[in-house]
């Protein structure tokens, strides 16, 4: 199954499930101190919200509306009332749209649910959201009206990477400064996690990696003669699977994700692996909440 052949009804069903989950869970945006555009979250600078912060001496050019006239009446000196600025959080959602994310129904649905959940949670929080599909070294911004109207498959199909099986090049994504950066990927590509995590943390970013996975990937039950298909290249690879081969696969799989966990800790990134074989909310409460990728709504 590929994203471009999923019908609009399947996308709409995933969107409805994500909206229901967004009523219970949200991105942990309120625990951060923000800087930037005017909005509803508390920032690190001073501005014009109703949250009083401090006083300072008036200097020419200051807005006279913020002069503390009561203090002037008492002291004869001009002082300024300072207020903590209101800002909008910034969320950059990067979606790995390689075929492995959508090759079986359960994984395709979970990947879609997670895309819509992160997007809706950001928008419901008043955040400034940007969505970037990535396929190896190809990326293009996704308009929010395309996402919500389920017309974004054409944008994905237009991506033309030089090698579809290569790791995603997050250094090509135009990340915004001070953003919460959510990378949605199954992480089933070779290579060192370091370049991806460095890109997510660049320019004071905050990195979260959300990884959908299937039990058949993590602990497969292959036996005998098997015909494997590379989802990115559609090439077929026949193999005979006996117990020693299966043990080597399991060992390599575990080592791959151990490396990701260790690298995420070094970069202070959040990593949550979300099962595809259970309903969405139980899977999120089991993994995303304990990892800190999501939090319960008030």
Number of C-alpha atoms within 10 A of each C-alpha: 15 18 21 15 10 15 11 13 10 14 22 17 14 22 24 14 20 25 19 13 20 23 15 13 23 23 26 18 20 12 9 14 14 21 21 16 15 16 16 15 23 23 21 14 16 18 19 14 18 11 14 14 14 11 14 12 11 17 10 6 6 11 10 13 9 15 20 18 17 11 13 13 10 8 10 10 13 17 20 21 19 21 18 19 25 24 23 21 29 24 26 29 23 24 23 24 25 26 21 22 28 22 15 13 15 16 21 23 22 27 27 21 23 24 23 24 25 26 25 23 24 25 15 13 17 16 22 15 21 20 20 21 24 26 26 23 19 20 26 17 14 15 15 16 10 13 17 15 12 17 15 18 18 12 16 20 13 12 18 13 15 11 13 19 19 16 22 26 17 24 15 14 20 13 23 16 16 20 24 27 24 26 26 24 23 22 23 17 16 10 12 13 19 15 14 17 24 16 18 28 21 17 13 12 22 22 25 25 22 25 21 22 22 18 11 10 12 12 14 12 11 14 13 10 11 12 10 12 12 12 18 14 11 10 9 11 10 10 13 12 16 12 12 9 14 17 13 11 17 16 11 12 15 14 12 18 15 12 14 19 16 13 17 19 12 11 15 14 24 19 23 23 22 24 21 20 15 13 11 21 16 12 18 23 16 15 18 23 18 12 17 15 22 23 18 13 11 7
